[in-house]
Amino acid sequence: MGKLGVGVIGCGNISIAYMRLAPLFNAIEMRACADINMASAENLAAEFGVRAETVNELLQADDIDIVVNLTIPATHFEVSRKVLDAGKHVYSEKPLF
């Protein structure tokens, strides 16, 4: 079995920690990131060698198996629901309102 493809939604400060630590886990590979601010996604993507995409593009990408939801707490539920509706696994920090 190959590595699971990971996408990040929410390219704020905490996303850098996730991107830096991901290579420590052999079973996953960071592949894309998305943010409502495309410039933030493009900057993170350039720094870590992944694709910058819109949220919809990331959710439709066949090579993304798991999405890490790093959006603001007020949008955790909404974004996580979209990820699940797209047929992907989701990891989210608390809370889920």
C-alpha positions in Angstrom: 0.0 0.0 0.0 1.3 3.4 -0.9 1.4 6.5 1.3 -1.9 8.2 2.2 -2.2 11.6 0.6 -2.9 14.5 2.9 -4.3 17.9 2.2 -4.5 20.9 4.5 -7.3 23.4 4.6 -6.3 26.5 6.5 -2.8 27.8 5.9 -2.3 29.9 9.0 0.6 29.8 11.5 -0.2 26.3 12.9 -0.1 24.8 9.4 3.7 25.3 9.3 4.1 22.9 12.3 1.9 20.2 10.6 3.9 20.6 7.3 7.3 20.3 9.1 6.3 17.3 11.2 4.5 15.3 8.4 7.7 13.8 7.0 8.3 12.1 10.4 5.3 9.8 9.6 6.2 7.2 6.9 2.6 6.3 6.0 1.5 9.8 4.9 2.6 12.4 2.3 1.5 16.1 2.3 0.3 16.8 -1.2 -1.8 20.0 -1.3 -3.0 22.9 0.8 -5.9 25.3 0.5 -7.1 28.6 2.1 -9.7 31.2 1.5 -6.7 33.5 1.0 -5.1 32.0 -2.1 -1.8 33.9 -1.4 -1.5 32.1 1.9 -2.0 28.7 0.2 0.6 29.6 -2.5 3.2 30.7 0.1 2.8 27.5 2.1 2.8 25.4 -1.0 6.0 27.0 -2.2 7.7 26.6 1.1 6.9 22.9 1.4 6.7 21.7 -2.2 3.0 20.9 -2.4 0.2 22.1 -4.6 -1.8 25.2 -3.7 -5.5 24.7 -4.5 -8.9 26.0 -3.8 -10.9 24.2 -1.2 -13.1 22.7 -3.9 -10.1 21.5 -5.9 -8.5 19.9 -2.9 -11.8 18.1 -2.0 -12.1 16.8 -5.6 -8.4 15.7 -5.9 -8.1 11.9 -6.3 -4.7 11.8 -4.6 -6.0 13.3 -1.3 -7.2 10.7 1.2 -7.1 12.7 4.5 -7.8 16.4 5.0 -6.3 18.2 8.0 -8.8 21.0 9.0 -6.8 23.9 10.4 -9.4 26.6 9.9 -10.6 28.9 12.6 -12.7 27.2 15.3 -16.0 28.8 14.1 -15.6 27.0 10.8 -14.4 23.6 12.0 -17.8 21.9 11.7 -18.7 23.4 8.3 -15.3 22.5 6.7 -15.2 19.0 8.3 -18.7 18.3 7.0 -17.6 19.3 3.5 -14.6 17.0 3.7 -16.8 14.1 4.8 -19.4 14.8 2.1 -16.5 14.6 -0.4 -15.8 11.1 0.8 -12.5 11.8 2.5 -11.3 11.3 6.0 -10.8 14.4 8.2 -8.6 15.4 11.1 -9.7 18.5 13.0 -8.6 20.2 16.1 -11.2 21.0 18.7 -13.9 22.4 19.0 -16.6 21.3 16.6 -19.6 23.6 17.2 
